Amino acid sequence: MAIHKLFLLPGDGIGTEVMAEVARFIDWFSSRGIATFEAEQGLVGGSAYDAHGKAISDADMALANAADAVIFGAVGGPKWDDVPYEKRPEAGLLRLRKDLALFANLRPAICYPALADSSSLKRHLVEGLDLLIVRELTGGVYFGEPKTITDLGNGQKRAIDTQVYDTYEIDRIARVAFDLARTRSNKVASSEKRNVMKSGVLWHEVVSQVHAESYPDVELEHVLADNCGMQLVRNPKQYDVIVTDNLFGDMLSDVAAMLTGSLGMLPSASLGAPDEQSGRRKSLYEPVHGSAPDIAGQNLANPIAMIASFAMALRYSLGMGDWAGKVEDAISRTLDKGIRTSDIMQDGMTQVGTTQMADAILHELEAIA
Ligand code: NAD
């Protein structure tokens, strides 16, 4: 049996609490002989700063590089608000993304039937929603140079950000989206603003070319990013996979996220290019939420986003897609039974803490397995 090398980085605040629950899932798989994991644990964010004076140590970066998948909790908290900018907790996450060259960010928006009433949209619009936003993560306007604020000397300043994309960056993210679509409903919507942006013109051209050359079997639609935002709140179920750049992806994925209810429910994955020899992609899996200092240490955090992120690692990095589906099923069944953490509590349901929610999901997994 293959040995899966996991590197766990719990981080700060509720990151450590939700990661402790993932560790129980790892033990569950191991103790039943379903998979063999070699799980190491490191420090990131404020806890790494306290121990090493930086947001992630070189030794932990080496372990992250060698892992089949990095599982990341959350970083930050008021204790580290005043540490130097380059050592702030988020710098650990940014270094991981940069050094592992994680250019593809996958954010699923899944609406569990039991939670459809918590959405800001009507039940029939979101019930059964299952879409995936594939966001380009390492290019575009967040990184393009020049990036400056210049004093014009007349009481005015000028701010410049640069939106820049090369063909290869669009080509590789498009391939990730088309490959994923083939494992789902075989439909991709590519979103940009080619009507007003040159980067949108090139984006449209390259995605169309990749489609024609390599993925003619996948249905492709082009949608302007502003229209895409509107369509997401009008009729989100029309989409399966949406591929878009860093800036639009940042916004569209947050819009899609809120269709499904709480921050505590949202997993994500970030993938790099496949290794030429092994075909293995570097990868990092993390919940979308932060370290939630307001509820940390009280057994209040919802562990579902973290557990669902672990399920994504099973699917995308460890070749255990069937088990990922079972974990997701176990989450759905737990919610069907009315078990809720406080962030998703509704009238007539049973409120539980972090550990009890994970207990309930493990119990359902045991029943499905
Ligand atoms: P947050 O996501 O930590 O919390 C926002 C709100 O959602 C809070 O009220 C919190 O209690 C609630 N919440 C979040 N996750 C939850 C969960 N799993 N279960 C129940 N409730 C949950 O965002 P914030 O308050 O803006 O930031 C807090 C800290 O986290 C800051 O230091 C910020 O920099 C950091 N942060 C880190 C990441 C990351 O590690 N990727 C992301 C966002 C924010």
Boltz pocket constraint, residues with backbone or C-beta under 6 A from the ligand:
constraints:
  - pocket:
      binder: B
      contacts: [[A, 14], [A, 73], [A, 74], [A, 75], [A, 76], [A, 77], [A, 78], [A, 93], [A, 263], [A, 264], [A, 265], [A, 286], [A, 287], [A, 288], [A, 289], [A, 290], [A, 291], [A, 292], [A, 293], [A, 294], [A, 295], [A, 300], [A, 301], [A, 302], [A, 303], [A, 305], [A, 343]]
      max_distance: 6.0
